[in-house]
Amino acid sequence: MFKKIVSPVDLTHADKLAKALSVTGELARAYGAEVCFVGVTGSTPSELARTPDEFRKQLEAFAAEQGEKLGVSASSHMIVSHDPAVQMNHELEAAITEIGADLVVMATHPPEVSDYFWSGHGAHLAAHSAASVMLIRG
């Protein structure tokens, strides 16, 4: 049913992704699907990486580690965004199309007041992507 699963990850909060990563692995094994971990970075230094190339290496290492841990074929895809707060939804949408994903599995958070005015990334992807979207709380 699913051939390519995209799992958007925020490496600064990798410790909070356990449940979403577990579900991603279970689905990938069940369907024999490949997983592509997508990460977004800015072009300027951040707390995680000084350069996009440094971020790319961290994302590649994360994907390799998760692929081995989950027992699935895994790759990574980096997005360099000049303004993630404004552009991330559209950049994720474009990456999902470019990668050819048919399922997106991503971590989410419990709704907050602001979510009733501005939807989260998962809601945007569900409304605008051709891929199915599964949001995992916790």
KALINPE-V253905 format. One record per backbone hydrogen bond with DSSP energy under -1.0 kcal/mol. CO is the residue of the C=O (numbers start at 1). NH is the residue of the N-H. Records with the same first field share a line. If there is no record, write none. Layout:
CO->NH + NH
This chain:
3->34
4->102 + 103
5->36
6->105
7->38
10->13
11->14
13->16
14->17
17->21
18->22
19->23
20->24
21->25
22->26
23->27
24->28
25->29
26->30
27->31
28->32 + 33
34->5
35->75
36->7
37->77
38->9
39->79
41->81
49->46
51->55
52->56
53->57
54->58
55->59
56->60
57->61
58->62
59->63
60->64
61->65
62->66
63->67
64->68
65->69
66->70
67->71 + 72
73->35
75->37
77->39
79->41
83->86 + 87
84->88
87->91
88->92
89->93
90->94
91->95
92->96
93->97
94->98
95->99
96->100 + 101
102->132
103->6
104->134
106->136
112->115
113->116
114->117 + 118
120->124
121->125
122->126
123->127
124->128
125->129
132->104
134->106
136->108
